[in-house]
Amino acid sequence: MAARGPLATTDVPECTSCGVCCFSEAKDYLPVLGVDYERLGDDAAHWVEFDGHSAFMRMQDGHCAALRYDEKDGRFLCSIYERRPDVCRWLERGSGYCAADRVEKADRPLIMLRKKSSQSLD
């Protein structure tokens, strides 16, 4: 079996210009493990919701509550990046999961931006 090399990312957008992996309508989209909860620190209860004995990142308006959009730079940023859960750490730019998300959810960041734009006009 051949050794795997680095992922080819020439046609893959930078994570901060994409953000699709942070979007889902499912409340159980981003599981949080015990180590993740500890890493989140004192405000873990703000970011995490429990469903029975299972924990998940809180979702808001169809995306992870920690996702922010920097209008000045036009970038999607994680407000808890250094403390983000392992499920977020494991997703590699250009991986199969990344590619599937970009195909399936490409319009979701645009929907978020349209909502923000219409809210600022109100």
C-alpha positions as CSV (number, residue, x, y, z in Angstrom):
1,M,0.0,0.0,0.0
2,A,1.4,3.4,-1.0
3,A,2.0,6.0,1.6
4,R,-0.5,8.8,1.7
5,G,0.8,12.2,0.9
6,P,-0.6,15.7,1.8
7,L,-4.0,16.6,0.6
8,A,-4.2,18.4,-2.7
9,T,-5.7,21.8,-1.8
10,T,-4.9,23.9,-4.9
11,D,-8.7,24.1,-5.8
12,V,-9.9,24.3,-2.2
13,P,-10.8,27.7,-0.7
14,E,-9.2,28.8,2.5
15,C,-11.3,27.7,5.5
16,T,-11.9,31.3,6.5
17,S,-13.4,32.2,3.1
18,C,-15.6,29.1,3.1
19,G,-17.1,28.2,6.5
20,V,-19.5,25.5,5.2
21,C,-18.4,22.9,7.7
22,C,-19.9,25.1,10.5
23,F,-23.4,25.0,9.0
24,S,-26.1,22.5,9.7
25,E,-29.8,22.5,10.8
26,A,-29.2,19.5,13.0
27,K,-28.9,20.2,16.7
28,D,-26.6,17.1,17.1
29,Y,-24.2,18.1,14.3
30,L,-21.1,18.9,16.4
31,P,-20.6,16.4,19.2
32,V,-18.7,17.6,22.3
33,L,-16.6,15.2,24.3
34,G,-15.6,15.5,27.9
35,V,-12.2,16.8,26.9
36,D,-13.8,19.4,24.7
37,Y,-16.1,20.6,27.5
38,E,-13.1,21.0,29.7
39,R,-11.1,22.8,27.0
40,L,-14.0,25.3,26.6
41,G,-13.5,26.4,30.2
42,D,-15.7,28.6,32.3
43,D,-18.1,29.5,29.5
44,A,-18.6,25.9,28.2
45,A,-22.3,26.0,29.3
46,H,-22.8,29.0,26.9
47,W,-21.5,27.0,23.9
48,V,-22.8,23.5,24.6
49,E,-26.3,22.0,24.8
50,F,-27.1,18.6,26.2
51,D,-29.5,16.0,24.9
52,G,-29.7,13.4,27.6
53,H,-26.1,12.3,28.3
54,S,-24.8,13.6,24.9
55,A,-23.3,17.1,24.4
56,F,-23.3,19.2,21.2
57,M,-22.1,22.6,20.2
58,R,-25.0,25.0,20.3
59,M,-26.4,25.8,16.8
60,Q,-27.8,29.2,16.0
61,D,-29.5,30.3,12.8
62,G,-28.3,27.1,11.0
63,H,-24.7,27.3,12.0
64,C,-22.4,26.8,15.0
65,A,-23.0,29.5,17.6
66,A,-19.2,30.1,17.7
67,L,-19.1,31.1,14.0
68,R,-18.6,34.8,13.3
69,Y,-18.4,36.7,10.0
70,D,-15.8,39.4,9.8
71,E,-17.4,41.9,7.5
72,K,-14.2,44.0,7.2
73,D,-12.1,41.1,5.9
74,G,-14.9,39.0,4.4
75,R,-13.9,36.0,6.5
76,F,-15.7,33.3,8.5
77,L,-14.0,33.0,11.9
78,C,-14.4,30.7,14.9
79,S,-14.7,32.7,18.0
80,I,-13.4,29.8,20.1
81,Y,-10.8,28.6,17.6
82,E,-8.1,27.8,20.2
83,R,-10.7,25.9,22.3
84,R,-12.8,24.3,19.5
85,P,-14.0,20.7,19.9
86,D,-12.0,17.8,18.5
87,V,-14.6,17.2,15.8
88,C,-13.6,20.6,14.3
89,R,-9.9,19.9,14.8
90,W,-10.2,16.6,12.9
91,L,-11.7,18.1,9.7
92,E,-8.9,18.7,7.3
93,R,-9.1,21.3,4.5
94,G,-9.4,19.4,1.2
95,S,-10.5,16.1,2.8
96,G,-13.4,14.0,1.5
97,Y,-15.6,15.4,4.3
98,C,-14.5,19.0,3.4
99,A,-15.3,18.3,-0.3
100,A,-18.7,16.8,0.5
101,D,-19.7,19.7,2.7
102,R,-18.6,22.2,0.0
103,V,-20.9,20.4,-2.5
104,E,-23.8,19.9,-0.2
105,K,-23.8,23.2,1.7
106,A,-22.2,25.7,-0.5
107,D,-25.2,28.1,-0.4
108,R,-25.5,28.2,3.4
109,P,-22.8,30.9,4.1
110,L,-24.5,33.0,1.4
111,I,-27.8,32.6,3.1
112,M,-26.2,33.8,6.4
113,L,-24.7,36.8,4.7
114,R,-28.0,37.7,3.0
115,K,-29.8,37.5,6.4
116,K,-27.1,39.8,8.0
117,S,-27.4,42.2,5.1
118,S,-31.2,42.4,5.4
119,Q,-31.0,42.8,9.2
120,S,-28.6,45.7,8.9
121,L,-31.1,47.4,6.5
122,D,-34.0,47.2,8.9
